Amino acid sequence: MQSNLIRIRGCVVLKIVTKEIALIGACYLIFALVKNLTDPSPVLKAVSNGWDVIRLETALALNQESFIQQIIGRVSLGALIALTYFYAIGMWAGLIGTAIILFIKNRVAYIDLRRTFVLTMIFGAVVFALYPLAPPRFMPGLGMTDTVTLLGLDPAPSSDSSISYNRFAAMPSLHYAWALLVMIGAFKLGGLWVKIAGFMYQAVMFVAIIATANHYVLDAIAGALLLLAAVYAAKKWKQHDGQLTQWGQDKNTRLHEIDAHWRRRVGQLQVPDLRQQFLSDFIVRGGHAIQPRSSRITRQVMIHPRAGQSFHPELDDLSLVLS
């Protein structure tokens, strides 16, 4: 009995996990496809927007990207390489690890994190389509090294896939927005060391996105603002979750009623035997239709002119026309 309960519980958990993976995977696939509708974005526009961001950062005394990369590179080249790998792999490791732990220990917090994650993708795709921005590593004359490409971690030059990342989707930085989301998940898990780990994770990610020349400082700020908007939208979503669920169920029930109604209507239709009507009295033999006897010429009748009359059928036709 206990073994059956364990087996049933395992099947239920497997079903839920499979559903979650399929849902998140489908959302990310749609996000990647929509995000790349503008990829490759007009290079001149993306670079022009990049210079606008640099000028704004200079006015705000935030233009520190080149300085941060040079300082880390001079102190330790290994640290710069580690930050590059952390930028490429650490984001997914943090998100997946946080999602698994929250799914096991706090299902409500997991659902909130999942909704916020999906909303950040929706909001980010809209901004990427409206505002293409070249990252610092693509800006000519900025003096920053493209560490991602040097280490062979940039799939774009050798990939023609439609779901490869958009190289001109620098603002907002989803890397930093999702790092902050991991920190929020760590704070929901509780525990002092867990919170410290979450805070350090987002801090290292902030340094990584700048040191690898993939984002500006303003990109990180925009990513934080994007996450705040997503958290607010997720909170409103949670407040109206019951109403949205009921609305969806009502619409689904209505669609089933319409489907059943039309199935009944179609089932009541009397469809004639079109083949019989088309062939009529024809008999199909060997794939060919044979004339029915009623339409056959049973005997040949030869028309002979009467005595003393000349037979001119063409004149007869002419007289019909003239008359």
C-alpha positions as CSV (number, residue, x, y, z in Angstrom):
1,M,0.0,0.0,0.0
2,Q,2.8,2.4,1.0
3,S,4.7,1.6,-2.2
4,N,1.6,2.4,-4.3
5,L,1.3,5.8,-2.6
6,I,4.9,6.5,-3.2
7,R,4.6,5.6,-6.8
8,I,1.4,7.7,-7.2
9,R,3.1,10.7,-5.5
10,G,6.1,10.3,-7.8
11,C,4.0,10.2,-10.9
12,V,2.2,13.4,-9.7
13,V,5.5,15.2,-9.0
14,L,6.9,14.1,-12.4
15,K,3.8,15.4,-14.2
16,I,4.1,18.8,-12.4
17,V,7.8,19.0,-13.1
18,T,7.3,18.1,-16.8
19,K,4.5,20.7,-17.1
20,E,6.7,23.4,-15.5
21,I,9.7,22.6,-17.8
22,A,7.5,22.6,-20.8
23,L,5.8,25.9,-19.8
24,I,9.0,27.8,-19.1
25,G,10.7,26.3,-22.1
26,A,7.9,27.4,-24.4
27,C,7.9,30.9,-22.9
28,Y,11.6,31.3,-23.4
29,L,11.4,29.9,-27.0
30,I,8.7,32.4,-27.8
31,F,10.8,35.2,-26.2
32,A,13.9,34.2,-28.2
33,L,11.9,34.2,-31.5
34,V,10.2,37.5,-30.8
35,K,13.4,39.1,-29.6
36,N,15.1,38.2,-32.8
37,L,12.5,39.6,-35.1
38,T,14.7,42.7,-35.2
39,D,18.0,40.8,-35.4
40,P,20.2,41.8,-37.0
41,S,19.0,45.3,-36.0
42,P,20.3,48.2,-38.1
43,V,23.9,48.5,-37.0
44,L,24.1,52.2,-37.5
45,K,21.0,52.8,-35.3
46,A,22.3,50.4,-32.6
47,V,25.7,52.1,-32.6
48,S,24.1,55.6,-32.6
49,N,22.0,54.6,-29.6
50,G,25.2,53.4,-28.0
51,W,26.9,56.8,-28.3
52,D,23.7,58.4,-26.9
53,V,24.0,56.1,-23.8
54,I,27.7,56.9,-23.4
55,R,27.0,60.7,-23.6
56,L,24.3,60.3,-21.0
57,E,26.6,58.3,-18.7
58,T,29.3,60.9,-19.1
59,A,26.9,63.6,-18.0
60,L,25.9,61.5,-15.0
61,A,29.5,60.4,-14.2
62,L,28.6,56.7,-14.8
63,N,30.9,56.1,-17.8
64,Q,33.1,53.6,-16.0
65,E,32.9,50.5,-18.2
66,S,36.4,50.7,-19.7
67,F,38.0,51.6,-16.3
68,I,36.4,48.6,-14.6
69,Q,37.6,46.2,-17.3
70,Q,41.1,47.5,-17.2
71,I,41.4,47.4,-13.4
72,I,40.3,43.8,-13.2
73,G,42.5,42.8,-16.1
74,R,45.6,44.4,-14.6
75,V,44.9,43.0,-11.1
76,S,44.2,39.4,-12.3
77,L,43.7,38.1,-15.8
78,G,42.3,34.9,-14.3
79,A,39.6,36.9,-12.5
80,L,38.6,38.5,-15.8
81,I,38.4,35.1,-17.5
82,A,36.4,33.7,-14.5
83,L,34.0,36.6,-14.8
84,T,33.5,35.9,-18.5
85,Y,32.6,32.3,-17.8
86,F,30.3,33.4,-15.0
87,Y,28.6,35.8,-17.3
88,A,28.0,33.0,-19.9
89,I,27.0,30.2,-17.5
90,G,26.4,31.6,-14.1
91,M,23.0,33.2,-15.0
92,W,21.4,29.9,-16.0
93,A,23.0,28.1,-13.1
94,G,21.7,30.6,-10.6
95,L,18.2,30.7,-12.1
96,I,17.8,26.9,-12.4
97,G,19.3,26.2,-8.9
98,T,17.0,28.8,-7.3
99,A,14.0,27.5,-9.2
100,I,14.6,23.9,-8.1
101,I,15.2,24.9,-4.4
102,L,12.1,27.1,-4.3
103,F,10.0,24.4,-6.1
104,I,10.9,21.9,-3.4
105,K,10.8,24.2,-0.3
106,N,8.4,27.0,-1.1
107,R,6.0,26.4,-4.0
108,V,4.2,29.8,-3.6
109,A,7.5,31.6,-3.8
110,Y,8.4,29.5,-6.9
111,I,5.2,30.5,-8.7
112,D,5.9,34.2,-7.9
113,L,9.4,33.8,-9.3
114,R,8.2,32.0,-12.4
115,R,5.6,34.7,-13.1
116,T,8.1,37.5,-12.6
117,F,10.6,35.7,-14.9
118,V,8.0,35.4,-17.7
119,L,7.0,39.1,-17.3
120,T,10.6,40.2,-17.5
121,M,10.9,38.4,-20.9
122,I,7.7,40.0,-22.2
123,F,8.8,43.5,-21.1
124,G,12.4,43.0,-22.3
125,A,11.3,41.8,-25.7
126,V,9.3,45.0,-26.2
127,V,12.2,47.2,-25.3
128,F,14.6,45.3,-27.5
129,A,12.4,45.7,-30.5
130,L,11.9,49.4,-29.9
131,Y,15.4,50.3,-28.8
132,P,18.3,48.3,-30.4
133,L,21.5,49.1,-28.6
134,A,25.1,48.0,-29.4
135,P,26.9,46.8,-26.3
136,P,30.3,48.3,-25.4
137,R,32.2,45.4,-27.0
138,F,30.7,46.5,-30.4
139,M,31.3,50.2,-30.0
140,P,34.2,51.4,-32.2
141,G,36.8,53.5,-30.5
142,L,35.6,52.8,-27.0
143,G,38.7,50.7,-26.2
144,M,37.1,47.7,-24.6
145,T,38.1,44.1,-25.2
146,D,35.4,41.5,-26.3
147,T,36.4,38.8,-23.7
148,V,33.3,36.6,-24.6
149,T,34.5,36.3,-28.3
150,L,38.1,35.8,-27.3
151,L,37.2,32.8,-25.1
152,G,35.0,31.4,-27.8
153,L,31.7,31.8,-25.8
154,D,29.9,33.9,-28.4
155,P,27.8,31.6,-30.6
156,A,26.5,34.4,-32.9
157,P,29.4,34.5,-35.5
158,S,29.0,30.7,-36.2
159,S,25.3,30.3,-35.6
160,D,22.4,31.0,-38.0
161,S,19.8,29.8,-35.6
162,S,16.7,31.9,-35.2
163,I,16.7,31.5,-31.4
164,S,20.3,32.7,-31.0
165,Y,20.6,35.8,-28.8
166,N,20.1,39.3,-30.2
167,R,23.5,40.9,-30.2
168,F,21.9,44.4,-30.0
169,A,19.7,43.7,-27.0
170,A,21.9,45.4,-24.5
171,M,19.3,47.5,-22.7
172,P,17.9,46.5,-20.3
173,S,20.3,43.9,-19.0
174,L,18.3,40.7,-18.4
175,H,21.5,39.2,-17.0
176,Y,21.4,41.6,-14.1
177,A,17.6,41.6,-13.8
178,W,17.6,37.9,-13.4
179,A,20.5,38.0,-11.0
180,L,18.4,40.3,-8.8
181,L,15.5,37.8,-9.2
182,V,17.8,35.1,-7.9
183,M,18.7,37.4,-4.9
184,I,14.9,37.8,-4.3
185,G,14.5,34.0,-4.3
186,A,17.4,33.7,-1.9
187,F,15.8,36.2,0.5
188,K,12.5,34.3,0.3
189,L,14.3,31.1,1.2
190,G,15.6,32.7,4.4
191,G,18.7,32.0,6.3
192,L,21.6,34.5,6.8
193,W,24.1,32.7,4.6
194,V,21.6,32.1,1.9
195,K,20.8,35.8,1.8
196,I,24.5,36.8,1.8
197,A,25.0,34.3,-1.1
198,G,22.1,35.9,-3.1
199,F,23.4,39.4,-2.5
200,M,26.9,38.4,-3.6
201,Y,25.6,36.6,-6.7
202,Q,23.9,39.8,-8.0
203,A,27.0,41.9,-7.1
204,V,29.3,39.6,-9.0
205,M,26.9,39.5,-12.0
206,F,26.9,43.3,-12.0
207,V,30.7,43.4,-12.2
208,A,30.7,40.6,-14.9
209,I,28.3,42.3,-17.3
210,I,30.5,45.4,-17.2
211,A,33.9,43.8,-17.2
212,T,33.1,41.6,-20.2
213,A,32.0,44.7,-22.2
214,N,28.5,43.3,-22.7
215,H,26.5,46.0,-20.9
216,Y,26.7,49.6,-19.8
217,V,26.1,50.8,-16.2
218,L,22.8,52.2,-17.4
219,D,21.8,48.8,-18.7
220,A,22.0,47.4,-15.2
221,I,19.9,50.2,-13.9
222,A,17.4,49.7,-16.6
223,G,17.4,45.9,-15.8
224,A,16.6,46.7,-12.1
225,L,13.8,49.0,-13.1
226,L,12.4,46.3,-15.5
227,L,12.5,43.8,-12.6
228,L,10.6,46.3,-10.4
229,A,7.9,46.6,-13.1
230,A,7.7,42.9,-13.5
231,V,7.4,42.3,-9.7
232,Y,4.6,44.9,-9.6
233,A,2.8,43.3,-12.5
234,A,3.2,39.8,-10.9
235,K,1.7,41.2,-7.7
236,K,-1.3,42.5,-9.5
237,W,-1.5,39.2,-11.4
238,K,-1.6,37.3,-8.1
239,Q,-4.3,39.6,-6.7
240,H,-6.6,38.8,-9.7
241,D,-5.4,35.2,-10.1
242,G,-8.8,33.8,-9.1
243,Q,-10.7,36.0,-11.4
244,L,-8.3,35.3,-14.3
245,T,-8.6,31.5,-13.6
246,Q,-12.4,31.7,-13.5
247,W,-12.5,33.7,-16.7
248,G,-10.3,31.2,-18.5
249,Q,-12.4,28.3,-17.3
250,D,-15.6,30.1,-18.5
251,K,-14.1,30.7,-21.9
252,N,-12.9,27.2,-22.1
253,T,-16.3,25.8,-21.2
254,R,-17.9,28.1,-23.8
255,L,-15.6,26.9,-26.5
256,H,-16.4,23.3,-25.6
257,E,-20.1,24.1,-25.8
258,I,-19.7,25.7,-29.3
259,D,-17.7,22.7,-30.4
260,A,-20.3,20.3,-29.2
261,H,-23.1,22.3,-30.8
262,W,-21.4,22.4,-34.2
263,R,-20.6,18.7,-34.0
264,R,-24.3,18.0,-33.5
265,R,-25.3,20.2,-36.3
266,V,-22.8,18.5,-38.7
267,G,-24.0,15.1,-37.5
268,Q,-27.6,15.9,-38.4
269,L,-26.8,16.9,-42.0
270,Q,-28.1,14.4,-44.6
271,V,-25.2,14.1,-47.1
272,P,-26.4,12.7,-50.4
273,D,-24.5,10.0,-52.3
274,L,-22.6,12.3,-54.6
275,R,-21.0,9.5,-56.4
276,Q,-24.3,7.9,-57.3
277,Q,-25.7,11.2,-58.4
278,F,-22.7,12.0,-60.5
279,L,-22.5,8.7,-62.3
280,S,-26.3,8.5,-62.7
281,D,-26.9,5.4,-64.8
282,F,-23.3,5.0,-65.7
283,I,-21.6,1.7,-64.9
284,V,-17.9,1.9,-64.0
285,R,-15.9,-0.9,-65.3
286,G,-12.1,-0.8,-65.3
287,G,-12.1,2.8,-64.3
288,H,-14.2,4.0,-67.4
289,A,-17.8,5.1,-67.6
290,I,-20.0,3.3,-70.1
291,Q,-23.0,5.1,-71.5
292,P,-26.4,3.7,-70.4
293,R,-28.5,2.0,-73.0
294,S,-31.1,4.8,-73.0
295,S,-28.6,7.3,-74.4
296,R,-27.1,5.0,-77.1
297,I,-27.8,5.2,-80.8
298,T,-29.3,1.8,-81.4
299,R,-29.3,1.9,-85.2
300,Q,-27.8,4.0,-87.9
301,V,-30.2,5.9,-90.1
302,M,-29.0,7.0,-93.5
303,I,-30.7,10.0,-95.0
304,H,-31.2,9.8,-98.7
305,P,-32.4,12.7,-100.9
306,R,-35.8,12.3,-102.6
307,A,-36.0,11.7,-106.3
308,G,-35.7,15.0,-108.2
309,Q,-34.2,16.8,-105.3
310,S,-30.6,17.7,-104.8
311,F,-29.1,17.3,-101.5
312,H,-27.2,20.4,-100.4
313,P,-26.9,20.5,-96.6
314,E,-24.8,23.7,-96.6
315,L,-27.6,25.5,-98.4
316,D,-30.2,24.3,-96.0
317,D,-28.0,25.7,-93.1
318,L,-27.7,29.0,-95.0
319,S,-31.5,29.2,-95.4
320,L,-31.9,28.7,-91.7
321,V,-29.6,31.6,-91.1
322,L,-31.3,33.9,-93.7
323,S,-34.8,33.1,-92.4
